[in-house]
């Protein structure tokens, strides 16, 4: 009865064996999880917070001021950054905006520690230091920008050359707002354990990557999921979806002693994408 309830409530798949598979057993341990949030609350962070609570992952909320203090390795093993956390690089193929916050004196004292945002000059070096010292960072959606900040060997796949410069594909050529697309996965990789060979993901102007030459051969990067064809639409509508073909949707790369795992699609979107939760959960164990 207990196994039946666990399977029903949490989507755990149980298999039976006649003899213990001792040669394939791996001991796993929970790790210290930090989930980014901001003053007033991030909607995307709130949904991941709810997921963690429902699936009994202990975690702490992490705000910009704590990140900037550069003491992350002492308190966390993995940091999770959802949509909207990491600012973009200032290039002609990027777009970003800044939100205004109230003045410090206008905020109750118990909430003042939540003020601030992730900045290129202070927060990004602190996150890079966390990675270099052995920490793990998971990014979802636009927070994939961190890959560019730490010089991961990838580039934006959704660009074109205009007058000798890379620029983002214009809306009349590529536009996929809030549709479900299919990705192909390497489900032999530990990060994808429990997944099928394909998965449906929520795509909302999501980052897509191309790997730099020799990145795989030199073992600098490991693709986790990609758009295998030029027609991967599962639900909704997608204008110019052929541009996705062979684009990388998710990857992992070592940064110093640490690891950065990047998911372009919003795999935790409004806590509705249950089929993809394993992609995040697999990152939360040692």
GUZADO-622036 format. One record per atom (N, C-alpha, C, CB): residue in one letter; x, y, z. Coordinates in steps of 0.05 Angstrom, whole numbers, padded with zeros to 5 digits, always signed. Glycine has a CB too. Layout:
BEGIN
AXYZ;...
END
This chain:
BEGIN
X+00016-00024+00000;X+00000+00000+00000;X+00017+00025+00000;X-00019+00000+00024;X+00039+00025+00015;X+00056+00048+00017;X+00068+00054-00010;X+00078+00044+00038;X+00077+00033-00025;X+00089+00037-00051;X+00068+00048-00071;X+00101+00011-00061;X+00044+00037-00069;X+00023+00047-00087;X+00017+00076-00083;X-00003+00030-00083;X+00016+00084-00057;X+00011+00113-00051;X+00033+00131-00061;X+00007+00116-00021;X+00058+00122-00056;X+00081+00138-00066;X+00081+00141-00096;X+00108+00125-00057;X+00074+00120-00110;X+00074+00120-00139;X+00052+00139-00149;X+00069+00092-00150;X+00028+00138-00136;X+00006+00155-00144;X+00010+00184-00137;X-00020+00145-00131;X+00020+00189-00113;X+00023+00217-00104;X+00046+00232-00116;X+00026+00217-00074;X+00068+00217-00122;X+00093+00231-00130;X+00104+00222-00157;X+00114+00227-00110;X+00089+00204-00171;X+00098+00196-00198;X+00123+00179-00198;X+00102+00220-00214;X+00129+00165-00176;X+00152+00148-00175;X+00146+00122-00188;X+00161+00144-00146;X+00164+00113-00205;X+00161+00087-00219;X+00178+00066-00204;X+00169+00089-00249;X+00166+00045-00195;X+00180+00023-00181;X+00183-00001-00200;X+00165+00015-00156;X+00207-00013-00199;X+00212-00037-00214;X+00221-00059-00195;X+00233-00032-00236;X+00216-00084-00202;X+00223-00107-00186;X+00247-00122-00198;X+00199-00126-00182;X+00264-00133-00181;X+00287-00149-00189;X+00288-00174-00173;X+00313-00133-00186;X+00296-00196-00186;X+00299-00221-00172;X+00324-00222-00154;X+00300-00245-00191;X+00345-00207-00163;X+00369-00204-00147;X+00377-00175-00147;X+00393-00221-00159;X+00389-00166-00125;X+00397-00137-00123;X+00417-00130-00145;X+00408-00131-00095;X+00413-00108-00159;X+00432-00100-00180;X+00456-00085-00167;X+00419-00082-00201;X+00472-00099-00152;X+00494-00087-00137;X+00514-00072-00154;X+00508-00107-00120;X+00518-00081-00179;X+00538-00068-00196;X+00529-00041-00207;X+00545-00087-00218;X+00503-00035-00204;X+00493-00010-00215;X+00482+00009-00194;X+00472-00016-00236;X+00484+00002-00169;X+00473+00019-00148;X+00491+00044-00144;X+00471+00004-00122;X+00478+00067-00140;X+00492+00092-00135;X+00479+00104-00110;X+00491+00111-00159;X+00496+00110-00091;X+00486+00123-00067;X+00482+00153-00072;X+00505+00119-00043;X+00459+00163-00066;X+00454+00192-00069;X+00448+00205-00043;X+00430+00196-00089;X+00454+00230-00041;X+00449+00246-00017;X+00437+00272-00024;X+00475+00249-00001;X+00419+00283-00008;X+00408+00309-00013;X+00430+00331-00009;X+00384+00315+00005;X+00427+00353-00022;X+00446+00375-00019;X+00432+00400-00012;X+00462+00378-00046;X+00448+00420-00004;X+00437+00446+00006;X+00428+00463-00018;X+00458+00461+00023;X+00402+00468-00020;X+00391+00481-00043;X+00384+00510-00037;X+00365+00467-00052;X+00392+00528-00056;X+00384+00556-00055;X+00368+00563-00079;X+00409+00574-00052;X+00345+00575-00075;X+00327+00584-00097;X+00326+00614-00098;X+00299+00572-00093;X+00334+00625-00121;X+00334+00654-00124;X+00306+00666-00122;X+00346+00662-00151;X+00304+00689-00109;X+00279+00704-00109;X+00286+00734-00108;X+00260+00696-00085;X+00266+00751-00109;X+00271+00780-00108;X+00250+00793-00092;X+00271+00791-00137;X+00254+00819-00087;X+00235+00835-00071;X+00208+00835-00085;X+00245+00864-00068;X+00187+00829-00069;X+00160+00828-00080;X+00153+00801-00091;X+00157+00848-00102;X+00173+00784-00095;X+00168+00757-00105;X+00169+00754-00135;X+00142+00747-00094;X+00183+00734-00144;X+00183+00726-00172;X+00162+00705-00176;X+00211+00716-00181;X+00145+00708-00196;X+00124+00688-00201;X+00136+00661-00208;X+00106+00697-00223;X+00157+00661-00225;X+00170+00636-00233;X+00183+00622-00209;X+00191+00641-00255;X+00196+00638-00192;X+00208+00627-00168;X+00187+00616-00149;X+00225+00649-00153;X+00164+00630-00147;X+00143+00621-00130;X+00132+00593-00138;X+00121+00640-00130;X+00131+00588-00164;X+00121+00562-00173;X+00142+00540-00166;X+00116+00562-00203;X+00167+00546-00169;X+00188+00526-00162;X+00188+00522-00132;X+00216+00535-00172;X+00184+00543-00117;X+00182+00540-00088;X+00160+00521-00081;X+00177+00568-00075;X+00137+00524-00094;X+00114+00506-00089;X+00121+00477-00096;X+00089+00515-00106;X+00135+00473-00119;X+00144+00446-00127;X+00162+00434-00106;X+00158+00447-00154;X+00181+00450-00097;X+00200+00440-00076;X+00184+00432-00051;X+00221+00461-00069;X+00165+00448-00043;X+00149+00442-00019;X+00133+00416-00023;X+00131+00465-00012;X+00120+00413-00047;X+00103+00390-00052;X+00120+00364-00052;X+00088+00393-00078;X+00144+00366-00062;X+00161+00342-00065;X+00182+00340-00043;X+00174+00342-00092;X+00179+00356-00023;X+00195+00354+00002;X+00225+00358-00002;X+00190+00327+00014;X+00232+00378-00018;X+00260+00386-00021;X+00265+00410-00002;X+00267+00394-00050;X+00282+00406+00018;X+00288+00429+00036;X+00305+00450+00020;X+00304+00420+00061;X+00299+00475+00024;X+00312+00496+00009;X+00311+00522+00024;X+00300+00499-00019;X+00327+00541+00015;X+00327+00568+00026;X+00324+00588+00002;X+00352+00575+00042;X+00310+00609+00007;X+00309+00630-00014;X+00335+00647-00013;X+00284+00648-00010;X+00345+00654-00036;X+00370+00669-00038;X+00364+00695-00053;X+00392+00653-00053;X+00372+00717-00042;X+00368+00743-00054;X+00395+00755-00063;X+00353+00762-00035;X+00393+00776-00079;X+00417+00788-00091;X+00438+00796-00070;X+00410+00812-00108;X+00429+00808-00048;X+00448+00817-00027;X+00465+00794-00016;X+00433+00831-00005;X+00452+00771-00012;X+00468+00748-00002;X+00487+00738-00023;X+00449+00726+00006;X+00479+00739-00048;X+00496+00730-00070;X+00520+00749-00071;X+00481+00730-00097;X+00515+00775-00070;X+00537+00794-00072;X+00557+00793-00049;X+00525+00822-00073;X+00548+00781-00026;X+00566+00779-00003;X+00588+00758-00007;X+00550+00772+00021;X+00586+00741-00028;X+00607+00722-00036;X+00613+00701-00015;X+00632+00737-00043;X+00593+00691-00001;X+00598+00670+00018;X+00580+00646+00012;X+00592+00680+00047;X+00575+00642-00014;X+00555+00622-00023;X+00563+00594-00017;X+00549+00626-00052;X+00588+00587-00022;X+00597+00559-00019;X+00594+00549+00010;X+00626+00556-00027;X+00595+00567+00029;X+00592+00559+00057;X+00564+00551+00064;X+00601+00582+00075;X+00544+00560+00048;X+00516+00556+00055;X+00501+00539+00035;X+00503+00582+00058;X+00511+00536+00010;X+00496+00522-00011;X+00513+00504-00027;X+00482+00543-00029;X+00501+00482-00037;X+00514+00465-00057;X+00504+00470-00085;X+00509+00435-00049;X+00478+00478-00087;X+00466+00483-00113;X+00449+00508-00111;X+00450+00459-00123;X+00450+00525-00131;X+00433+00548-00133;X+00415+00546-00158;X+00450+00575-00134;X+00390+00552-00156;X+00371+00550-00178;X+00361+00578-00186;X+00347+00532-00171;X+00365+00585-00211;X+00356+00611-00221;X+00335+00607-00243;X+00381+00627-00232;X+00312+00618-00238;X+00290+00614-00257;X+00289+00637-00277;X+00263+00611-00242;X+00268+00637-00293;X+00263+00658-00313;X+00265+00686-00300;X+00236+00654-00326;X+00281+00703-00313;X+00282+00731-00305;X+00302+00739-00284;X+00256+00739-00295;X+00319+00720-00276;X+00338+00726-00255;X+00364+00738-00265;X+00345+00701-00239;X+00376+00726-00286;X+00403+00734-00295;X+00401+00754-00319;X+00419+00709-00303;X+00413+00777-00317;X+00412+00796-00339;X+00427+00787-00363;X+00423+00823-00330;X+00419+00797-00386;X+00432+00790-00411;X+00458+00805-00415;X+00413+00795-00435;X+00475+00794-00432;X+00498+00808-00441;X+00489+00831-00459;X+00518+00790-00456;X+00503+00853-00458;X+00496+00875-00475;X+00507+00871-00503;X+00507+00902-00463;X+00491+00858-00520;X+00499+00854-00548;X+00475+00863-00565;X+00506+00824-00554;X+00480+00864-00591;X+00459+00873-00609;X+00438+00851-00613;X+00471+00881-00636;X+00444+00827-00604;X+00426+00804-00607;X+00411+00799-00581;X+00440+00779-00616;X+00412+00818-00562;X+00400+00813-00536;X+00381+00836-00529;X+00421+00810-00514;X+00364+00830-00510;X+00345+00851-00500;X+00341+00846-00470;X+00318+00850-00515;X+00341+00866-00454;X+00335+00863-00426;X+00323+00889-00416;X+00361+00855-00410;X+00311+00888-00392;X+00300+00912-00380;X+00305+00910-00350;X+00269+00915-00386;X+00304+00933-00337;X+00309+00935-00309;X+00284+00943-00294;X+00333+00954-00303;X+00279+00931-00271;X+00256+00938-00255;X+00264+00958-00234;X+00243+00913-00243;X+00246+00976-00228;X+00252+00996-00207;X+00242+00984-00180;X+00238+01023-00213;X+00258+00990-00159;X+00250+00981-00133;X+00245+01006-00115;X+00273+00964-00120;X+00230+01002-00093;X+00226+01025-00075;X+00251+01032-00060;X+00204+01018-00055;X+00251+01055-00048;X+00274+01064-00032;X+00276+01047-00007;X+00272+01094-00025;X+00301+01043+00003;X+00305+01026+00026;X+00288+01035+00050;X+00335+01027+00034;X+00286+01061+00054;X+00272+01071+00078;X+00242+01067+00076;X+00278+01101+00082;X+00232+01061+00052;X+00203+01056+00048;X+00196+01027+00051;X+00195+01066+00020;X+00215+01010+00056;X+00210+00981+00058;X+00213+00973+00088;X+00229+00965+00040;X+00194+00957+00098;X+00196+00948+00126;X+00223+00933+00130;X+00173+00929+00133;X+00234+00936+00153;X+00261+00926+00159;X+00263+00896+00153;X+00268+00931+00188;X+00242+00881+00159;X+00244+00851+00156;X+00245+00843+00127;X+00220+00838+00169;X+00240+00862+00108;X+00241+00855+00080;X+00264+00869+00065;X+00215+00863+00067;X+00279+00885+00079;X+00300+00900+00066;X+00322+00882+00054;X+00313+00920+00085;X+00326+00859+00066;X+00347+00841+00055;X+00339+00829+00028;X+00352+00818+00075;X+00314+00832+00020;X+00305+00821-00006;X+00308+00841-00029;X+00276+00813-00004;X+00316+00866-00022;X+00320+00886-00043;X+00345+00879-00060;X+00322+00914-00031;X+00346+00890-00083;X+00369+00887-00101;X+00364+00867-00123;X+00393+00877-00084;X+00381+00868-00143;X+00378+00850-00166;X+00405+00839-00174;X+00365+00865-00190;X+00405+00819-00190;X+00430+00807-00200;X+00443+00826-00219;X+00425+00779-00214;X+00468+00834-00213;X+00482+00853-00230;X+00507+00841-00243;X+00490+00878-00213;X+00514+00852-00265;X+00537+00842-00280;X+00563+00848-00265;X+00539+00855-00308;X+00565+00871-00252;X+00590+00879-00240;X+00596+00865-00213;X+00589+00909-00235;X+00575+00858-00198;X+00579+00847-00172;X+00569+00818-00169;X+00566+00865-00151;X+00544+00813-00177;X+00532+00787-00173;X+00545+00765-00191;X+00502+00788-00179;X+00550+00772-00216;X+00560+00752-00235;X+00588+00742-00226;X+00562+00763-00263;X+00607+00760-00217;X+00632+00750-00207;X+00628+00732-00182;X+00650+00773-00199;X+00609+00738-00165;X+00604+00722-00141;X+00594+00694-00149;X+00583+00735-00123;X+00577+00693-00170;X+00567+00667-00179;X+00589+00651-00193;X+00543+00671-00199;X+00606+00665-00207;X+00628+00651-00220;X+00647+00640-00199;X+00644+00671-00239;X+00651+00655-00178;X+00668+00645-00156;X+00655+00620-00143;X+00672+00667-00134;X+00629+00620-00139;X+00615+00597-00128;X+00619+00573-00146;X+00585+00603-00126;X+00618+00576-00172;X+00623+00554-00190;X+00652+00545-00189;X+00615+00562-00219;X+00670+00564-00190;X+00698+00557-00190;X+00706+00541-00166;X+00715+00582-00192;X+00692+00546-00143;X+00699+00532-00118;X+00683+00506-00114;X+00693+00551-00095;X+00669+00497-00135;X+00656+00471-00133;X+00626+00472-00131;X+00667+00457-00110;X+00614+00495-00132;X+00585+00496-00130;X+00571+00489-00156;X+00576+00524-00122;X+00545+00483-00155;X+00530+00477-00179;X+00508+00498-00182;X+00517+00448-00176;X+00504+00507-00207;X+00482+00526-00213;X+00465+00514-00235;X+00494+00553-00222;X+00439+00516-00230;X+00419+00508-00250;X+00403+00532-00259;X+00399+00486-00239;X+00402+00537-00285;X+00387+00559-00296;X+00364+00549-00313;X+00405+00579-00311;X+00342+00564-00312;X+00318+00558-00328;X+00309+00583-00343;X+00295+00547-00310;X+00302+00579-00369;X+00292+00601-00384;X+00313+00622-00389;X+00268+00614-00371;X+00306+00648-00387;X+00324+00669-00394;X+00349+00671-00377;X+00310+00695-00393;X+00348+00658-00353;X+00372+00658-00336;X+00395+00642-00348;X+00365+00647-00309;X+00389+00629-00371;X+00411+00617-00387;X+00432+00637-00394;X+00400+00604-00412;X+00425+00663-00391;X+00445+00684-00396;X+00471+00680-00381;X+00433+00712-00389;X+00469+00666-00358;X+00493+00661-00343;X+00514+00646-00359;X+00486+00645-00317;X+00506+00629-00377;X+00525+00614-00393;X+00543+00633-00409;X+00510+00595-00413;X+00532+00655-00419;X+00548+00674-00434;X+00567+00690-00415;X+00530+00693-00449;X+00557+00696-00391;X+00574+00711-00372;X+00598+00695-00363;X+00557+00718-00348;X+00596+00669-00361;X+00619+00652-00352;X+00634+00640-00376;X+00609+00630-00334;X+00628+00650-00400;X+00642+00642-00424;X+00640+00612-00430;X+00671+00649-00422;X+00616+00601-00426;X+00611+00574-00435;X+00613+00573-00466;X+00583+00564-00426;X+00623+00550-00477;X+00628+00549-00506;X+00602+00545-00522;X+00647+00526-00512;X+00584+00564-00520;X+00558+00563-00535;X+00553+00591-00546;X+00535+00554-00517;X+00534+00592-00565;X+00525+00617-00576;X+00495+00615-00581;X+00540+00624-00603;X+00483+00638-00585;X+00454+00639-00590;X+00449+00627-00618;X+00444+00668-00589;X+00431+00608-00620;X+00425+00595-00645;X+00404+00611-00661;X+00414+00567-00641;X+00390+00629-00649;X+00368+00643-00662;X+00376+00671-00670;X+00344+00645-00644;X+00397+00672-00686;X+00407+00698-00697;X+00412+00695-00726;X+00433+00706-00682;X+00416+00718-00739;X+00423+00719-00767;X+00444+00741-00771;X+00398+00723-00785;X+00459+00739-00793;X+00479+00759-00799;X+00467+00782-00814;X+00502+00747-00814;X+00470+00806-00804;X+00460+00830-00817;X+00483+00850-00818;X+00435+00842-00802;X+00492+00857-00842;X+00514+00876-00845;X+00538+00867-00830;X+00506+00904-00837;X+00543+00841-00830;X+00567+00830-00817;X+00565+00827-00787;X+00590+00848-00823;X+00541+00832-00775;X+00537+00829-00747;X+00514+00810-00741;X+00532+00857-00734;X+00516+00796-00718;X+00495+00778-00710;X+00473+00794-00697;X+00506+00756-00690;X+00448+00789-00706;X+00425+00801-00694;X+00403+00780-00690;X+00414+00825-00711;X+00387+00784-00669;X+00366+00765-00663;X+00347+00763-00686;X+00351+00773-00638;X+00337+00739-00692;X+00318+00735-00713;X+00293+00753-00708;X+00309+00706-00715;X+00284+00768-00728;X+00261+00785-00725;X+00235+00769-00722;X+00259+00805-00748;X+00215+00781-00711;X+00190+00767-00707;X+00177+00757-00732;X+00171+00785-00693;X+00181+00770-00755;X+00169+00760-00779;X+00182+00735-00790;X+00170+00781-00800;X+00205+00727-00778;X+00219+00702-00785;X+00216+00680-00764;X+00248+00708-00791;X+00216+00688-00739;X+00214+00668-00717;X+00198+00679-00694;X+00242+00660-00708;X+00177+00665-00687;X+00160+00673-00664;X+00145+00649-00653;X+00140+00696-00673;X+00152+00641-00629;X+00139+00619-00615;X+00132+00628-00587;X+00157+00593-00615;X+00108+00638-00584;X+00099+00648-00557;X+00082+00627-00543;X+00084+00674-00559;X+00093+00615-00522;X+00077+00598-00505;X+00066+00573-00519;X+00054+00613-00494;X+00083+00558-00532;X+00075+00534-00545;X+00090+00510-00534;X+00079+00535-00576;X+00080+00486-00540;X+00093+00462-00530;X+00109+00450-00553;X+00072+00441-00519;X+00135+00446-00549;X+00153+00435-00569;X+00165+00409-00559;X+00175+00455-00576;X+00174+00392-00577;X+00187+00367-00569;X+00217+00368-00571;X+00176+00344-00586;X+00230+00359-00551;X+00259+00356-00551;X+00267+00327-00550;X+00272+00372-00527;X+00291+00321-00560;X+00303+00295-00558;X+00324+00296-00536;X+00315+00286-00585;X+00325+00274-00520;X+00343+00274-00497;X+00362+00251-00498;X+00328+00274-00471;X+00386+00255-00486;X+00404+00233-00480;X+00397+00222-00453;X+00434+00242-00482;X+00379+00201-00452;X+00369+00192-00426;X+00388+00172-00413;X+00342+00180-00429;X+00412+00168-00424;X+00432+00153-00411;X+00449+00171-00392;X+00450+00139-00431;X+00447+00197-00397;X+00461+00216-00380;X+00448+00218-00352;X+00462+00244-00393;X+00463+00218-00331;X+00453+00219-00304;X+00433+00242-00301;X+00475+00222-00284;X+00438+00265-00314;X+00420+00288-00311;X+00393+00283-00323;X+00433+00312-00324;X+00390+00263-00340;X+00365+00257-00353;X+00353+00230-00344;X+00368+00256-00383;X+00364+00218-00323;X+00354+00193-00314;X+00324+00195-00308;X+00369+00183-00289;X+00309+00174-00316;X+00280+00173-00311;X+00264+00185-00334;X+00274+00187-00286;X+00277+00198-00353;X+00263+00210-00375;X+00262+00191-00399;X+00277+00237-00384;X+00242+00195-00417;X+00241+00180-00442;X+00260+00193-00462;X+00212+00180-00453;X+00261+00182-00486;X+00280+00192-00506;X+00271+00219-00517;X+00282+00172-00529;X+00245+00225-00514;X+00235+00251-00522;X+00218+00262-00499;X+00218+00249-00548;X+00214+00289-00499;X+00198+00302-00479;X+00185+00326-00491;X+00214+00309-00454;X+00161+00333-00482;X+00148+00357-00490;X+00154+00379-00470;X+00117+00353-00492;X+00163+00402-00480;X+00172+00424-00462;X+00157+00450-00470;X+00202+00429-00465;X+00154+00467-00450;X+00141+00493-00454;X+00161+00513-00465;X+00128+00503-00428;X+00155+00524-00489;X+00173+00542-00502;X+00160+00569-00504;X+00181+00532-00531;X+00172+00589-00492;X+00162+00617-00493;X+00185+00636-00498;X+00147+00623-00466;X+00192+00640-00523;X+00215+00656-00530;X+00240+00645-00516;X+00211+00686-00523;X+00242+00619-00514;X+00263+00607-00497;X+00290+00608-00511;X+00255+00578-00492;X+00312+00608-00496;X+00339+00608-00507;X+00344+00581-00522;X+00360+00612-00485;X+00358+00583-00544;X+00366+00559-00559;X+00396+00564-00566;X+00349+00555-00586;X+00412+00542-00566;X+00441+00546-00567;X+00453+00530-00591;X+00453+00537-00542;X+00475+00540-00600;X+00493+00525-00617;X+00520+00522-00602;X+00497+00539-00645;X+00532+00499-00604;X+00558+00494-00591;X+00580+00505-00608;X+00562+00465-00584;X+00600+00517-00595;X+00623+00526-00609;X+00639+00502-00619;X+00641+00544-00591;X+00655+00505-00641;X+00670+00483-00652;X+00687+00469-00632;X+00688+00493-00675;X+00687+00443-00632;X+00704+00426-00615;X+00696+00426-00586;X+00733+00434-00617;X+00673+00438-00579;X+00665+00440-00551;X+00659+00412-00540;X+00640+00457-00548;X+00647+00394-00556;X+00642+00367-00547;X+00667+00350-00548;X+00620+00354-00565;X+00682+00352-00570;X+00706+00336-00573;X+00726+00342-00550;X+00720+00342-00600;X+00727+00366-00541;X+00745+00373-00519;X+00732+00370-00492;X+00755+00402-00523;X+00709+00358-00492;X+00694+00352-00467;X+00689+00377-00450;X+00709+00331-00451;X+00684+00399-00464;X+00678+00424-00450;X+00648+00426-00443;X+00686+00448-00466;X+00632+00411-00458;X+00603+00414-00456;X+00589+00388-00462;X+00592+00437-00474;X+00566+00383-00450;X+00550+00359-00455;X+00522+00367-00461;X+00551+00339-00431;X+00512+00363-00486;X+00484+00369-00492;X+00466+00349-00477;X+00479+00367-00522;X+00445+00359-00466;X+00425+00343-00452;X+00399+00340-00468;X+00418+00355-00425;X+00392+00360-00483;X+00367+00359-00499;X+00370+00377-00523;X+00342+00367-00482;X+00357+00370-00545;X+00360+00386-00569;X+00335+00383-00587;X+00385+00378-00585;X+00332+00401-00606;X+00309+00400-00625;X+00319+00384-00649;X+00299+00429-00632;X+00310+00360-00652;X+00322+00341-00672;X+00314+00346-00700;X+00316+00313-00664;X+00291+00359-00704;X+00281+00364-00731;X+00272+00393-00733;X+00258+00345-00738;X+00263+00400-00757;X+00252+00427-00762;X+00223+00429-00757;X+00259+00436-00789;X+00211+00407-00746;X+00182+00407-00741;X+00177+00393-00715;X+00167+00393-00764;X+00179+00408-00693;X+00177+00396-00666;X+00153+00407-00651;X+00202+00401-00650;X+00135+00421-00664;X+00111+00432-00651;X+00093+00410-00642;X+00096+00451-00670;X+00084+00411-00617;X+00065+00391-00606;X+00038+00404-00600;X+00077+00378-00581;X+00038+00429-00591;X+00013+00442-00585;X+00017+00472-00587;X+00003+00434-00557;X-00003+00486-00597;X+00000+00515-00600;X+00007+00522-00629;X+00021+00526-00581;X+00023+00543-00633;X+00032+00549-00659;X+00061+00560-00658;X+00013+00570-00672;X+00075+00556-00680;X+00103+00563-00681;X+00110+00574-00709;X+00121+00539-00674;X+00117+00599-00710;X+00124+00611-00736;X+00154+00610-00739;X+00114+00641-00738;X+00164+00597-00760;X+00193+00594-00765;X+00206+00573-00748;X+00206+00620-00760;X+00191+00552-00741;X+00202+00532-00723;X+00225+00516-00736;X+00180+00512-00715;X+00228+00518-00762;X+00251+00505-00775;X+00278+00515-00765;X+00249+00508-00805;X+00278+00540-00755;X+00303+00551-00744;X+00313+00536-00719;X+00299+00581-00737;X+00295+00520-00707;X+00302+00505-00683;X+00319+00480-00689;X+00278+00498-00668;X+00317+00471-00713;X+00330+00445-00720;X+00359+00444-00712;X+00327+00439-00749;X+00367+00423-00697;X+00394+00419-00687;X+00402+00439-00665;X+00414+00420-00710;X+00384+00456-00657;X+00391+00474-00635;X+00390+00459-00609;X+00371+00498-00635;X+00408+00467-00591;X+00410+00454-00565;X+00391+00467-00545;X+00439+00454-00554;X+00374+00451-00532;X+00355+00462-00513;X+00366+00462-00484;X+00329+00446-00514;X+00383+00443-00478;X+00394+00441-00451;X+00422+00429-00452;X+00376+00424-00432;X+00439+00438-00434;X+00467+00427-00434;X+00478+00431-00406;X+00484+00441-00455;X+00501+00418-00401;X+00516+00422-00377;X+00546+00426-00384;X+00513+00399-00357;X+00559+00442-00368;X+00587+00447-00373;X+00601+00452-00346;X+00591+00472-00391;X+00626+00444-00344;X+00642+00449-00320;X+00653+00477-00320;X+00665+00428-00318;X+00652+00489-00297;X+00663+00516-00293;X+00681+00514-00269;X+00641+00538-00290;X+00707+00513-00273;X+00725+00508-00250;X+00720+00481-00238;X+00722+00530-00229;X+00716+00480-00212;X+00709+00455-00198;X+00679+00450-00198;X+00720+00456-00170;X+00664+00469-00208;X+00635+00466-00207;X+00622+00460-00233;X+00623+00492-00196;X+00595+00460-00233;X+00581+00453-00257;X+00557+00472-00261;X+00571+00424-00256;X+00554+00480-00286;X+00531+00496-00294;X+00513+00480-00312;X+00540+00522-00309;X+00487+00477-00304;X+00467+00463-00320;X+00446+00483-00330;X+00454+00440-00304;X+00442+00483-00356;X+00425+00504-00368;X+00401+00490-00382;X+00441+00521-00388;X+00377+00500-00376;X+00353+00491-00389;X+00340+00515-00403;X+00332+00478-00369;X+00340+00515-00430;X+00327+00537-00444;X+00297+00538-00441;X+00334+00535-00473;X+00283+00516-00445;X+00254+00516-00441;X+00247+00519-00412;X+00242+00490-00452;X+00223+00528-00407;X+00214+00532-00379;X+00203+00506-00368;X+00193+00555-00377;X+00221+00489-00358;X+00214+00462-00350;X+00197+00461-00325;X+00238+00445-00346;X+00194+00483-00311;X+00178+00484-00287;X+00154+00503-00290;X+00195+00492-00263;X+00147+00510-00314;X+00127+00531-00320;X+00101+00527-00304;X+00121+00532-00349;X+00096+00545-00286;X+00072+00546-00269;X+00066+00519-00256;X+00048+00554-00286;X+00087+00504-00251;X+00085+00477-00238;X+00066+00458-00253;X+00074+00481-00209;X+00062+00463-00279;X+00045+00447-00295;X+00060+00425-00311;X+00030+00464-00315;X+00086+00429-00314;X+00101+00411-00332;X+00112+00387-00316;X+00124+00426-00346;X+00095+00371-00304;X+00103+00349-00287;X+00122+00330-00300;X+00079+00334-00277;X+00119+00325-00326;X+00136+00306-00340;X+00165+00314-00341;X+00126+00302-00368;X+00171+00339-00335;X+00198+00349-00337;X+00211+00355-00310;X+00199+00374-00354;X+00196+00350-00288;X+00207+00357-00262;X+00232+00341-00256;X+00186+00351-00240;X+00234+00316-00267;X+00258+00300-00262;X+00283+00314-00271;X+00255+00272-00275;X+00281+00330-00292;X+00304+00344-00302;X+00316+00363-00281;X+00297+00360-00328;X+00299+00375-00265;X+00308+00392-00243;X+00315+00375-00219;X+00286+00412-00236;X+00299+00356-00212;X+00303+00340-00189;X+00330+00325-00190;X+00280+00320-00185;X+00338+00316-00214;X+00363+00301-00217;X+00387+00319-00209;X+00366+00291-00246;X+00383+00345-00209;X+00405+00363-00202;X+00408+00368-00172;X+00402+00390-00217;X+00389+00357-00157;X+00387+00364-00129;X+00397+00343-00110;X+00359+00371-00122;X+00413+00325-00121;X+00426+00304-00105;X+00456+00303-00110;X+00413+00277-00111;X+00470+00291-00092;X+00499+00288-00095;X+00505+00259-00098;X+00515+00300-00071;
END
